[in-house]
Amino acid sequence: MREDLRQQAFPDDGNFGISMRDYFAVRAMQGMLSNNELTTVINSHDQFAEIAYRMADAMLRAREA
């Protein structure tokens, strides 16, 4: 598994949190769902998830640059 997929967003002593990729996807999806115009264009939960993870992957690539 790629290292960036294993990196945790909120690690502490007893809890490893969620992956950075999942965290970025959650935040991307939150932004998309708050946009009323976008929610009328994208009408599939699967589409929202796919776009959110594509955005998360782009954010991870940007962190490497």
PDB file of N, CA, C, O and CB in Angstrom:
ATOM      1  N   MET A   1       0.852  -1.179   0.000  1.00  0.00           N
ATOM      2  CA  MET A   1       0.000   0.000   0.000  1.00  0.00           C
ATOM      3  C   MET A   1       0.894   1.236   0.000  1.00  0.00           C
ATOM      4  O   MET A   1       1.927   1.261   0.669  1.00  0.00           O
ATOM      5  CB  MET A   1      -0.967   0.001   1.228  1.00  0.00           C
ATOM      6  N   ARG A   2       0.498   2.249  -0.743  1.00  0.00           N
ATOM      7  CA  ARG A   2       1.271   3.490  -0.775  1.00  0.00           C
ATOM      8  C   ARG A   2       1.322   4.105   0.613  1.00  0.00           C
ATOM      9  O   ARG A   2       0.361   4.027   1.379  1.00  0.00           O
ATOM     10  CB  ARG A   2       0.667   4.490  -1.785  1.00  0.00           C
ATOM     11  N   GLU A   3       2.449   4.712   0.923  1.00  0.00           N
ATOM     12  CA  GLU A   3       2.643   5.331   2.240  1.00  0.00           C
ATOM     13  C   GLU A   3       1.593   6.401   2.525  1.00  0.00           C
ATOM     14  O   GLU A   3       1.087   6.478   3.645  1.00  0.00           O
ATOM     15  CB  GLU A   3       4.039   5.942   2.336  1.00  0.00           C
ATOM     16  N   ASP A   4       1.252   7.238   1.524  1.00  0.00           N
ATOM     17  CA  ASP A   4       0.294   8.317   1.762  1.00  0.00           C
ATOM     18  C   ASP A   4      -1.100   7.791   2.067  1.00  0.00           C
ATOM     19  O   ASP A   4      -1.911   8.504   2.659  1.00  0.00           O
ATOM     20  CB  ASP A   4       0.240   9.238   0.562  1.00  0.00           C
ATOM     21  N   LEU A   5      -1.393   6.557   1.673  1.00  0.00           N
ATOM     22  CA  LEU A   5      -2.703   5.981   1.992  1.00  0.00           C
ATOM     23  C   LEU A   5      -2.742   5.463   3.425  1.00  0.00           C
ATOM     24  O   LEU A   5      -3.818   5.273   3.992  1.00  0.00           O
ATOM     25  CB  LEU A   5      -3.042   4.848   1.016  1.00  0.00           C
ATOM     26  N   ARG A   6      -1.573   5.237   4.005  1.00  0.00           N
ATOM     27  CA  ARG A   6      -1.511   4.756   5.379  1.00  0.00           C
ATOM     28  C   ARG A   6      -1.315   5.875   6.386  1.00  0.00           C
ATOM     29  O   ARG A   6      -1.533   5.668   7.580  1.00  0.00           O
ATOM     30  CB  ARG A   6      -0.404   3.756   5.520  1.00  0.00           C
ATOM     31  N   GLN A   7      -0.909   7.054   5.936  1.00  0.00           N
ATOM     32  CA  GLN A   7      -0.674   8.165   6.837  1.00  0.00           C
ATOM     33  C   GLN A   7      -1.991   8.549   7.499  1.00  0.00           C
ATOM     34  O   GLN A   7      -3.025   8.628   6.837  1.00  0.00           O
ATOM     35  CB  GLN A   7      -0.057   9.371   6.085  1.00  0.00           C
ATOM     36  N   GLN A   8      -1.951   8.786   8.796  1.00  0.00           N
ATOM     37  CA  GLN A   8      -3.163   9.057   9.549  1.00  0.00           C
ATOM     38  C   GLN A   8      -3.373  10.551   9.725  1.00  0.00           C
ATOM     39  O   GLN A   8      -2.416  11.312   9.866  1.00  0.00           O
ATOM     40  CB  GLN A   8      -3.111   8.371  10.903  1.00  0.00           C
ATOM     41  N   ALA A   9      -4.638  10.961   9.716  1.00  0.00           N
ATOM     42  CA  ALA A   9      -4.970  12.370   9.815  1.00  0.00           C
ATOM     43  C   ALA A   9      -4.889  12.879  11.261  1.00  0.00           C
ATOM     44  O   ALA A   9      -4.422  13.995  11.488  1.00  0.00           O
ATOM     45  CB  ALA A   9      -6.360  12.610   9.255  1.00  0.00           C
ATOM     46  N   PHE A  10      -5.329  12.094  12.229  1.00  0.00           N
ATOM     47  CA  PHE A  10      -5.375  12.537  13.620  1.00  0.00           C
ATOM     48  C   PHE A  10      -4.818  11.466  14.551  1.00  0.00           C
ATOM     49  O   PHE A  10      -5.551  10.924  15.378  1.00  0.00           O
ATOM     50  CB  PHE A  10      -6.811  12.891  14.022  1.00  0.00           C
ATOM     51  N   PRO A  11      -3.547  11.160  14.428  1.00  0.00           N
ATOM     52  CA  PRO A  11      -3.003  10.117  15.290  1.00  0.00           C
ATOM     53  C   PRO A  11      -2.833  10.606  16.725  1.00  0.00           C
ATOM     54  O   PRO A  11      -2.574  11.786  16.962  1.00  0.00           O
ATOM     55  CB  PRO A  11      -1.668   9.630  14.745  1.00  0.00           C
ATOM     56  N   ASP A  12      -2.979   9.703  17.663  1.00  0.00           N
ATOM     57  CA  ASP A  12      -2.606   9.947  19.050  1.00  0.00           C
ATOM     58  C   ASP A  12      -2.173   8.608  19.635  1.00  0.00           C
ATOM     59  O   ASP A  12      -2.028   7.635  18.894  1.00  0.00           O
ATOM     60  CB  ASP A  12      -3.795  10.586  19.874  1.00  0.00           C
ATOM     61  N   ASP A  13      -1.970   8.538  20.911  1.00  0.00           N
ATOM     62  CA  ASP A  13      -1.424   7.327  21.513  1.00  0.00           C
ATOM     63  C   ASP A  13      -2.296   6.094  21.329  1.00  0.00           C
ATOM     64  O   ASP A  13      -1.776   5.006  21.082  1.00  0.00           O
ATOM     65  CB  ASP A  13      -1.205   7.553  22.962  1.00  0.00           C
ATOM     66  N   GLY A  14      -3.602   6.243  21.443  1.00  0.00           N
ATOM     67  CA  GLY A  14      -4.463   5.065  21.393  1.00  0.00           C
ATOM     68  C   GLY A  14      -5.338   4.962  20.163  1.00  0.00           C
ATOM     69  O   GLY A  14      -6.025   3.957  19.977  1.00  0.00           O
ATOM     70  N   ASN A  15      -5.327   5.976  19.325  1.00  0.00           N
ATOM     71  CA  ASN A  15      -6.232   5.997  18.185  1.00  0.00           C
ATOM     72  C   ASN A  15      -5.445   6.464  16.967  1.00  0.00           C
ATOM     73  O   ASN A  15      -4.805   7.515  16.999  1.00  0.00           O
ATOM     74  CB  ASN A  15      -7.468   6.922  18.452  1.00  0.00           C
ATOM     75  N   PHE A  16      -5.494   5.693  15.912  1.00  0.00           N
ATOM     76  CA  PHE A  16      -4.743   6.047  14.722  1.00  0.00           C
ATOM     77  C   PHE A  16      -5.511   6.962  13.787  1.00  0.00           C
ATOM     78  O   PHE A  16      -4.969   7.385  12.765  1.00  0.00           O
ATOM     79  CB  PHE A  16      -4.344   4.811  13.993  1.00  0.00           C
ATOM     80  N   GLY A  17      -6.755   7.280  14.107  1.00  0.00           N
ATOM     81  CA  GLY A  17      -7.522   8.200  13.289  1.00  0.00           C
ATOM     82  C   GLY A  17      -7.877   7.620  11.931  1.00  0.00           C
ATOM     83  O   GLY A  17      -7.869   6.405  11.739  1.00  0.00           O
ATOM     84  N   ILE A  18      -8.185   8.500  10.997  1.00  0.00           N
ATOM     85  CA  ILE A  18      -8.497   8.076   9.637  1.00  0.00           C
ATOM     86  C   ILE A  18      -7.325   8.451   8.746  1.00  0.00           C
ATOM     87  O   ILE A  18      -6.483   9.267   9.121  1.00  0.00           O
ATOM     88  CB  ILE A  18      -9.826   8.723   9.124  1.00  0.00           C
ATOM     89  N   SER A  19      -7.279   7.861   7.590  1.00  0.00           N
ATOM     90  CA  SER A  19      -6.180   8.167   6.674  1.00  0.00           C
ATOM     91  C   SER A  19      -6.322   9.598   6.159  1.00  0.00           C
ATOM     92  O   SER A  19      -7.417  10.160   6.135  1.00  0.00           O
ATOM     93  CB  SER A  19      -6.150   7.160   5.491  1.00  0.00           C
ATOM     94  N   MET A  20      -5.196  10.175   5.747  1.00  0.00           N
ATOM     95  CA  MET A  20      -5.222  11.514   5.162  1.00  0.00           C
ATOM     96  C   MET A  20      -6.115  11.524   3.926  1.00  0.00           C
ATOM     97  O   MET A  20      -6.841  12.488   3.685  1.00  0.00           O
ATOM     98  CB  MET A  20      -3.793  11.983   4.800  1.00  0.00           C
ATOM     99  N   ARG A  21      -6.057  10.443   3.143  1.00  0.00           N
ATOM    100  CA  ARG A  21      -6.882  10.370   1.925  1.00  0.00           C
ATOM    101  C   ARG A  21      -8.359  10.426   2.280  1.00  0.00           C
ATOM    102  O   ARG A  21      -9.125  11.161   1.657  1.00  0.00           O
ATOM    103  CB  ARG A  21      -6.577   9.080   1.132  1.00  0.00           C
ATOM    104  N   ASP A  22      -8.763   9.641   3.290  1.00  0.00           N
ATOM    105  CA  ASP A  22     -10.162   9.660   3.712  1.00  0.00           C
ATOM    106  C   ASP A  22     -10.548  11.034   4.261  1.00  0.00           C
ATOM    107  O   ASP A  22     -11.633  11.539   3.973  1.00  0.00           O
ATOM    108  CB  ASP A  22     -10.417   8.574   4.771  1.00  0.00           C
ATOM    109  N   TYR A  23      -9.667  11.630   5.044  1.00  0.00           N
ATOM    110  CA  TYR A  23      -9.952  12.949   5.606  1.00  0.00           C
ATOM    111  C   TYR A  23     -10.145  13.979   4.492  1.00  0.00           C
ATOM    112  O   TYR A  23     -11.100  14.755   4.518  1.00  0.00           O
ATOM    113  CB  TYR A  23      -8.816  13.390   6.550  1.00  0.00           C
ATOM    114  N   PHE A  24      -9.233  13.985   3.510  1.00  0.00           N
ATOM    115  CA  PHE A  24      -9.375  14.923   2.402  1.00  0.00           C
ATOM    116  C   PHE A  24     -10.662  14.654   1.629  1.00  0.00           C
ATOM    117  O   PHE A  24     -11.339  15.595   1.216  1.00  0.00           O
ATOM    118  CB  PHE A  24      -8.163  14.835   1.465  1.00  0.00           C
ATOM    119  N   ALA A  25     -11.008  13.388   1.427  1.00  0.00           N
ATOM    120  CA  ALA A  25     -12.239  13.055   0.701  1.00  0.00           C
ATOM    121  C   ALA A  25     -13.472  13.530   1.472  1.00  0.00           C
ATOM    122  O   ALA A  25     -14.421  14.038   0.875  1.00  0.00           O
ATOM    123  CB  ALA A  25     -12.323  11.534   0.452  1.00  0.00           C
ATOM    124  N   VAL A  26     -13.457  13.368   2.780  1.00  0.00           N
ATOM    125  CA  VAL A  26     -14.582  13.829   3.605  1.00  0.00           C
ATOM    126  C   VAL A  26     -14.754  15.333   3.453  1.00  0.00           C
ATOM    127  O   VAL A  26     -15.868  15.823   3.268  1.00  0.00           O
ATOM    128  CB  VAL A  26     -14.363  13.461   5.097  1.00  0.00           C
ATOM    129  N   ARG A  27     -13.645  16.062   3.531  1.00  0.00           N
ATOM    130  CA  ARG A  27     -13.740  17.510   3.436  1.00  0.00           C
ATOM    131  C   ARG A  27     -14.183  17.949   2.042  1.00  0.00           C
ATOM    132  O   ARG A  27     -14.954  18.899   1.905  1.00  0.00           O
ATOM    133  CB  ARG A  27     -12.402  18.148   3.785  1.00  0.00           C
ATOM    134  N   ALA A  28     -13.697  17.262   1.011  1.00  0.00           N
ATOM    135  CA  ALA A  28     -14.114  17.584  -0.356  1.00  0.00           C
ATOM    136  C   ALA A  28     -15.607  17.320  -0.528  1.00  0.00           C
ATOM    137  O   ALA A  28     -16.321  18.133  -1.115  1.00  0.00           O
ATOM    138  CB  ALA A  28     -13.301  16.763  -1.385  1.00  0.00           C
ATOM    139  N   MET A  29     -16.076  16.188  -0.017  1.00  0.00           N
ATOM    140  CA  MET A  29     -17.494  15.859  -0.148  1.00  0.00           C
ATOM    141  C   MET A  29     -18.347  16.851   0.636  1.00  0.00           C
ATOM    142  O   MET A  29     -19.421  17.246   0.181  1.00  0.00           O
ATOM    143  CB  MET A  29     -17.765  14.424   0.338  1.00  0.00           C
ATOM    144  N   GLN A  30     -17.873  17.251   1.801  1.00  0.00           N
ATOM    145  CA  GLN A  30     -18.609  18.242   2.592  1.00  0.00           C
ATOM    146  C   GLN A  30     -18.783  19.533   1.800  1.00  0.00           C
ATOM    147  O   GLN A  30     -19.863  20.123   1.792  1.00  0.00           O
ATOM    148  CB  GLN A  30     -17.878  18.528   3.924  1.00  0.00           C
ATOM    149  N   GLY A  31     -17.730  19.962   1.142  1.00  0.00           N
ATOM    150  CA  GLY A  31     -17.817  21.167   0.326  1.00  0.00           C
ATOM    151  C   GLY A  31     -18.767  21.002  -0.842  1.00  0.00           C
ATOM    152  O   GLY A  31     -19.551  21.900  -1.150  1.00  0.00           O
ATOM    153  N   MET A  32     -18.692  19.843  -1.497  1.00  0.00           N
ATOM    154  CA  MET A  32     -19.578  19.612  -2.640  1.00  0.00           C
ATOM    155  C   MET A  32     -21.040  19.589  -2.210  1.00  0.00           C
ATOM    156  O   MET A  32     -21.893  20.168  -2.883  1.00  0.00           O
ATOM    157  CB  MET A  32     -19.218  18.296  -3.337  1.00  0.00           C
ATOM    158  N   LEU A  33     -21.335  18.928  -1.098  1.00  0.00           N
ATOM    159  CA  LEU A  33     -22.717  18.812  -0.657  1.00  0.00           C
ATOM    160  C   LEU A  33     -23.290  20.136  -0.169  1.00  0.00           C
ATOM    161  O   LEU A  33     -24.508  20.311  -0.136  1.00  0.00           O
ATOM    162  CB  LEU A  33     -22.818  17.785   0.435  1.00  0.00           C
ATOM    163  N   SER A  34     -22.420  21.070   0.209  1.00  0.00           N
ATOM    164  CA  SER A  34     -22.910  22.379   0.653  1.00  0.00           C
ATOM    165  C   SER A  34     -23.210  23.308  -0.521  1.00  0.00           C
ATOM    166  O   SER A  34     -23.734  24.405  -0.328  1.00  0.00           O
ATOM    167  CB  SER A  34     -21.889  23.033   1.576  1.00  0.00           C
ATOM    168  N   ASN A  35     -22.882  22.875  -1.729  1.00  0.00           N
ATOM    169  CA  ASN A  35     -23.114  23.674  -2.929  1.00  0.00           C
ATOM    170  C   ASN A  35     -24.417  23.217  -3.580  1.00  0.00           C
ATOM    171  O   ASN A  35     -24.456  22.176  -4.237  1.00  0.00           O
ATOM    172  CB  ASN A  35     -21.918  23.554  -3.927  1.00  0.00           C
ATOM    173  N   ASN A  36     -25.466  23.986  -3.399  1.00  0.00           N
ATOM    174  CA  ASN A  36     -26.780  23.594  -3.920  1.00  0.00           C
ATOM    175  C   ASN A  36     -26.790  23.396  -5.428  1.00  0.00           C
ATOM    176  O   ASN A  36     -27.469  22.499  -5.929  1.00  0.00           O
ATOM    177  CB  ASN A  36     -27.804  24.630  -3.551  1.00  0.00           C
ATOM    178  N   GLU A  37     -26.052  24.215  -6.152  1.00  0.00           N
ATOM    179  CA  GLU A  37     -26.019  24.072  -7.607  1.00  0.00           C
ATOM    180  C   GLU A  37     -25.381  22.744  -8.009  1.00  0.00           C
ATOM    181  O   GLU A  37     -25.837  22.086  -8.945  1.00  0.00           O
ATOM    182  CB  GLU A  37     -25.253  25.243  -8.244  1.00  0.00           C
ATOM    183  N   LEU A  38     -24.344  22.362  -7.311  1.00  0.00           N
ATOM    184  CA  LEU A  38     -23.660  21.106  -7.631  1.00  0.00           C
ATOM    185  C   LEU A  38     -24.527  19.903  -7.309  1.00  0.00           C
ATOM    186  O   LEU A  38     -24.504  18.910  -8.036  1.00  0.00           O
ATOM    187  CB  LEU A  38     -22.343  21.009  -6.872  1.00  0.00           C
ATOM    188  N   THR A  39     -25.293  19.980  -6.226  1.00  0.00           N
ATOM    189  CA  THR A  39     -26.132  18.835  -5.863  1.00  0.00           C
ATOM    190  C   THR A  39     -27.254  18.602  -6.861  1.00  0.00           C
ATOM    191  O   THR A  39     -27.810  17.505  -6.907  1.00  0.00           O
ATOM    192  CB  THR A  39     -26.718  19.035  -4.483  1.00  0.00           C
ATOM    193  N   THR A  40     -27.598  19.598  -7.656  1.00  0.00           N
ATOM    194  CA  THR A  40     -28.617  19.377  -8.687  1.00  0.00           C
ATOM    195  C   THR A  40     -28.005  18.762  -9.945  1.00  0.00           C
ATOM    196  O   THR A  40     -28.717  18.153 -10.744  1.00  0.00           O
ATOM    197  CB  THR A  40     -29.318  20.699  -9.035  1.00  0.00           C
ATOM    198  N   VAL A  41     -26.698  18.914 -10.128  1.00  0.00           N
ATOM    199  CA  VAL A  41     -26.013  18.368 -11.302  1.00  0.00           C
ATOM    200  C   VAL A  41     -25.574  16.920 -11.049  1.00  0.00           C
ATOM    201  O   VAL A  41     -25.721  16.056 -11.914  1.00  0.00           O
ATOM    202  CB  VAL A  41     -24.791  19.242 -11.668  1.00  0.00           C
ATOM    203  N   ILE A  42     -25.043  16.676  -9.872  1.00  0.00           N
ATOM    204  CA  ILE A  42     -24.593  15.323  -9.518  1.00  0.00           C
ATOM    205  C   ILE A  42     -25.698  14.687  -8.703  1.00  0.00           C
ATOM    206  O   ILE A  42     -26.022  15.154  -7.611  1.00  0.00           O
ATOM    207  CB  ILE A  42     -23.229  15.339  -8.721  1.00  0.00           C
ATOM    208  N   ASN A  43     -26.270  13.631  -9.226  1.00  0.00           N
ATOM    209  CA  ASN A  43     -27.424  13.041  -8.551  1.00  0.00           C
ATOM    210  C   ASN A  43     -27.166  11.619  -8.055  1.00  0.00           C
ATOM    211  O   ASN A  43     -28.106  10.883  -7.754  1.00  0.00           O
ATOM    212  CB  ASN A  43     -28.608  13.040  -9.482  1.00  0.00           C
ATOM    213  N   SER A  44     -25.913  11.242  -7.971  1.00  0.00           N
ATOM    214  CA  SER A  44     -25.592   9.890  -7.530  1.00  0.00           C
ATOM    215  C   SER A  44     -24.612   9.948  -6.368  1.00  0.00           C
ATOM    216  O   SER A  44     -23.600  10.646  -6.436  1.00  0.00           O
ATOM    217  CB  SER A  44     -25.009   9.058  -8.690  1.00  0.00           C
ATOM    218  N   HIS A  45     -24.911   9.221  -5.314  1.00  0.00           N
ATOM    219  CA  HIS A  45     -23.983   9.157  -4.181  1.00  0.00           C
ATOM    220  C   HIS A  45     -22.635   8.599  -4.622  1.00  0.00           C
ATOM    221  O   HIS A  45     -21.587   9.045  -4.154  1.00  0.00           O
ATOM    222  CB  HIS A  45     -24.569   8.295  -3.048  1.00  0.00           C
ATOM    223  N   ASP A  46     -22.669   7.639  -5.510  1.00  0.00           N
ATOM    224  CA  ASP A  46     -21.421   7.057  -6.009  1.00  0.00           C
ATOM    225  C   ASP A  46     -20.593   8.103  -6.739  1.00  0.00           C
ATOM    226  O   ASP A  46     -19.369   8.128  -6.605  1.00  0.00           O
ATOM    227  CB  ASP A  46     -21.712   5.871  -6.939  1.00  0.00           C
ATOM    228  N   GLN A  47     -21.243   8.962  -7.506  1.00  0.00           N
ATOM    229  CA  GLN A  47     -20.529  10.023  -8.220  1.00  0.00           C
ATOM    230  C   GLN A  47     -19.873  10.990  -7.249  1.00  0.00           C
ATOM    231  O   GLN A  47     -18.721  11.380  -7.443  1.00  0.00           O
ATOM    232  CB  GLN A  47     -21.481  10.779  -9.147  1.00  0.00           C
ATOM    233  N   PHE A  48     -20.600  11.382  -6.201  1.00  0.00           N
ATOM    234  CA  PHE A  48     -20.025  12.266  -5.193  1.00  0.00           C
ATOM    235  C   PHE A  48     -18.784  11.633  -4.571  1.00  0.00           C
ATOM    236  O   PHE A  48     -17.757  12.293  -4.410  1.00  0.00           O
ATOM    237  CB  PHE A  48     -21.063  12.590  -4.104  1.00  0.00           C
ATOM    238  N   ALA A  49     -18.882  10.356  -4.223  1.00  0.00           N
ATOM    239  CA  ALA A  49     -17.754   9.665  -3.589  1.00  0.00           C
ATOM    240  C   ALA A  49     -16.558   9.574  -4.541  1.00  0.00           C
ATOM    241  O   ALA A  49     -15.421   9.809  -4.133  1.00  0.00           O
ATOM    242  CB  ALA A  49     -18.176   8.255  -3.136  1.00  0.00           C
ATOM    243  N   GLU A  50     -16.814   9.237  -5.795  1.00  0.00           N
ATOM    244  CA  GLU A  50     -15.723   9.133  -6.774  1.00  0.00           C
ATOM    245  C   GLU A  50     -15.025  10.474  -6.959  1.00  0.00           C
ATOM    246  O   GLU A  50     -13.796  10.535  -7.000  1.00  0.00           O
ATOM    247  CB  GLU A  50     -16.256   8.629  -8.125  1.00  0.00           C
ATOM    248  N   ILE A  51     -15.789  11.534  -7.068  1.00  0.00           N
ATOM    249  CA  ILE A  51     -15.206  12.873  -7.242  1.00  0.00           C
ATOM    250  C   ILE A  51     -14.426  13.266  -5.994  1.00  0.00           C
ATOM    251  O   ILE A  51     -13.328  13.814  -6.089  1.00  0.00           O
ATOM    252  CB  ILE A  51     -16.310  13.924  -7.541  1.00  0.00           C
ATOM    253  N   ALA A  52     -14.993  12.986  -4.828  1.00  0.00           N
ATOM    254  CA  ALA A  52     -14.317  13.342  -3.573  1.00  0.00           C
ATOM    255  C   ALA A  52     -12.967  12.644  -3.467  1.00  0.00           C
ATOM    256  O   ALA A  52     -11.985  13.261  -3.055  1.00  0.00           O
ATOM    257  CB  ALA A  52     -15.196  12.975  -2.362  1.00  0.00           C
ATOM    258  N   TYR A  53     -12.904  11.370  -3.831  1.00  0.00           N
ATOM    259  CA  TYR A  53     -11.631  10.651  -3.747  1.00  0.00           C
ATOM    260  C   TYR A  53     -10.660  11.097  -4.836  1.00  0.00           C
ATOM    261  O   TYR A  53      -9.449  11.088  -4.612  1.00  0.00           O
ATOM    262  CB  TYR A  53     -11.867   9.145  -3.848  1.00  0.00           C
ATOM    263  N   ARG A  54     -11.153  11.482  -5.991  1.00  0.00           N
ATOM    264  CA  ARG A  54     -10.252  12.041  -7.009  1.00  0.00           C
ATOM    265  C   ARG A  54      -9.649  13.356  -6.506  1.00  0.00           C
ATOM    266  O   ARG A  54      -8.466  13.623  -6.713  1.00  0.00           O
ATOM    267  CB  ARG A  54     -11.010  12.268  -8.352  1.00  0.00           C
ATOM    268  N   MET A  55     -10.468  14.166  -5.852  1.00  0.00           N
ATOM    269  CA  MET A  55      -9.965  15.412  -5.279  1.00  0.00           C
ATOM    270  C   MET A  55      -8.960  15.125  -4.167  1.00  0.00           C
ATOM    271  O   MET A  55      -7.932  15.796  -4.069  1.00  0.00           O
ATOM    272  CB  MET A  55     -11.126  16.264  -4.741  1.00  0.00           C
ATOM    273  N   ALA A  56      -9.253  14.131  -3.333  1.00  0.00           N
ATOM    274  CA  ALA A  56      -8.334  13.766  -2.257  1.00  0.00           C
ATOM    275  C   ALA A  56      -7.002  13.301  -2.823  1.00  0.00           C
ATOM    276  O   ALA A  56      -5.947  13.667  -2.306  1.00  0.00           O
ATOM    277  CB  ALA A  56      -8.943  12.672  -1.374  1.00  0.00           C
ATOM    278  N   ASP A  57      -7.040  12.506  -3.872  1.00  0.00           N
ATOM    279  CA  ASP A  57      -5.792  12.047  -4.497  1.00  0.00           C
ATOM    280  C   ASP A  57      -5.005  13.221  -5.058  1.00  0.00           C
ATOM    281  O   ASP A  57      -3.777  13.235  -4.980  1.00  0.00           O
ATOM    282  CB  ASP A  57      -6.087  11.029  -5.612  1.00  0.00           C
ATOM    283  N   ALA A  58      -5.693  14.203  -5.623  1.00  0.00           N
ATOM    284  CA  ALA A  58      -5.025  15.390  -6.148  1.00  0.00           C
ATOM    285  C   ALA A  58      -4.384  16.180  -5.008  1.00  0.00           C
ATOM    286  O   ALA A  58      -3.282  16.705  -5.162  1.00  0.00           O
ATOM    287  CB  ALA A  58      -6.022  16.278  -6.929  1.00  0.00           C
ATOM    288  N   MET A  59      -5.062  16.267  -3.872  1.00  0.00           N
ATOM    289  CA  MET A  59      -4.484  16.965  -2.732  1.00  0.00           C
ATOM    290  C   MET A  59      -3.237  16.252  -2.216  1.00  0.00           C
ATOM    291  O   MET A  59      -2.262  16.901  -1.838  1.00  0.00           O
ATOM    292  CB  MET A  59      -5.512  17.093  -1.615  1.00  0.00           C
ATOM    293  N   LEU A  60      -3.266  14.930  -2.200  1.00  0.00           N
ATOM    294  CA  LEU A  60      -2.085  14.171  -1.765  1.00  0.00           C
ATOM    295  C   LEU A  60      -0.925  14.386  -2.735  1.00  0.00           C
ATOM    296  O   LEU A  60       0.221  14.526  -2.308  1.00  0.00           O
ATOM    297  CB  LEU A  60      -2.417  12.660  -1.655  1.00  0.00           C
ATOM    298  N   ARG A  61      -1.211  14.414  -4.023  1.00  0.00           N
ATOM    299  CA  ARG A  61      -0.143  14.679  -4.999  1.00  0.00           C
ATOM    300  C   ARG A  61       0.426  16.080  -4.812  1.00  0.00           C
ATOM    301  O   ARG A  61       1.634  16.281  -4.943  1.00  0.00           O
ATOM    302  CB  ARG A  61      -0.671  14.513  -6.438  1.00  0.00           C
ATOM    303  N   ALA A  62      -0.433  17.047  -4.507  1.00  0.00           N
ATOM    304  CA  ALA A  62       0.027  18.422  -4.297  1.00  0.00           C
ATOM    305  C   ALA A  62       0.925  18.514  -3.070  1.00  0.00           C
ATOM    306  O   ALA A  62       1.857  19.317  -3.039  1.00  0.00           O
ATOM    307  CB  ALA A  62      -1.170  19.374  -4.147  1.00  0.00           C
ATOM    308  N   ARG A  63       0.650  17.704  -2.070  1.00  0.00           N
ATOM    309  CA  ARG A  63       1.497  17.707  -0.860  1.00  0.00           C
ATOM    310  C   ARG A  63       2.896  17.216  -1.173  1.00  0.00           C
ATOM    311  O   ARG A  63       3.858  17.624  -0.522  1.00  0.00           O
ATOM    312  CB  ARG A  63       0.876  16.834   0.240  1.00  0.00           C
ATOM    313  N   GLU A  64       3.019  16.339  -2.168  1.00  0.00           N
ATOM    314  CA  GLU A  64       4.321  15.795  -2.516  1.00  0.00           C
ATOM    315  C   GLU A  64       5.181  16.790  -3.294  1.00  0.00           C
ATOM    316  O   GLU A  64       6.409  16.698  -3.298  1.00  0.00           O
ATOM    317  CB  GLU A  64       4.149  14.532  -3.320  1.00  0.00           C
ATOM    318  N   ALA A  65       4.521  17.735  -3.947  1.00  0.00           N
ATOM    319  CA  ALA A  65       5.248  18.695  -4.811  1.00  0.00           C
ATOM    320  C   ALA A  65       6.042  19.706  -4.000  1.00  0.00           C
ATOM    321  O   ALA A  65       6.703  20.573  -4.572  1.00  0.00           O
ATOM    322  CB  ALA A  65       4.270  19.438  -5.724  1.00  0.00           C
TER     323      ALA A  65
END
